[in-house]
Amino acid sequence: MGQLIDISRPIQSEILLHPGDPRPMLSRYKDIRRADDYNLTQLSMGIHTGTHFDFPRHFDEHGAANE
């Protein structure tokens, strides 16, 4: 196998996406201001945001998956 080159992009709200892919969304899951013990942010995004988390399954049904 040849050399692998990481082409991942930083995840930002302004990131370019494939048409139809969901935008990254951050939401406060726990919040001290709501009497929670700590702050915790939840991240929701498509699996192709900034990279392909499903590589090598993206183009090969029998490829390894992160499921």
Contacts in CASP RR format, 6 or more apart in sequence:
PFRMAT RR
TARGET T0000
AUTHOR 0000-0000-0000
METHOD contacts of the structure
MODEL  1
MGQLIDISRPIQSEILLHPGDPRPMLSRYKDIRRADDYNLTQLSMGIHTG
THFDFPRHFDEHGAANE
7 51 0 8 1.000
8 50 0 8 1.000
8 51 0 8 1.000
9 15 0 8 1.000
9 50 0 8 1.000
9 51 0 8 1.000
10 50 0 8 1.000
11 24 0 8 1.000
11 43 0 8 1.000
11 45 0 8 1.000
11 49 0 8 1.000
11 50 0 8 1.000
12 24 0 8 1.000
13 23 0 8 1.000
13 24 0 8 1.000
15 24 0 8 1.000
15 49 0 8 1.000
15 50 0 8 1.000
17 23 0 8 1.000
17 48 0 8 1.000
17 49 0 8 1.000
18 48 0 8 1.000
21 46 0 8 1.000
21 48 0 8 1.000
21 49 0 8 1.000
22 44 0 8 1.000
22 45 0 8 1.000
22 46 0 8 1.000
22 49 0 8 1.000
23 45 0 8 1.000
24 43 0 8 1.000
24 44 0 8 1.000
24 45 0 8 1.000
24 46 0 8 1.000
24 49 0 8 1.000
25 43 0 8 1.000
25 44 0 8 1.000
25 45 0 8 1.000
26 41 0 8 1.000
26 42 0 8 1.000
26 43 0 8 1.000
26 44 0 8 1.000
27 41 0 8 1.000
27 42 0 8 1.000
27 44 0 8 1.000
28 39 0 8 1.000
28 40 0 8 1.000
28 41 0 8 1.000
28 42 0 8 1.000
29 40 0 8 1.000
29 41 0 8 1.000
29 42 0 8 1.000
30 36 0 8 1.000
30 37 0 8 1.000
30 38 0 8 1.000
30 39 0 8 1.000
30 40 0 8 1.000
31 39 0 8 1.000
32 38 0 8 1.000
32 39 0 8 1.000
47 53 0 8 1.000
47 54 0 8 1.000
48 54 0 8 1.000
52 58 0 8 1.000
53 66 0 8 1.000
54 65 0 8 1.000
54 66 0 8 1.000
56 63 0 8 1.000
56 64 0 8 1.000
57 63 0 8 1.000
57 64 0 8 1.000
57 65 0 8 1.000
END
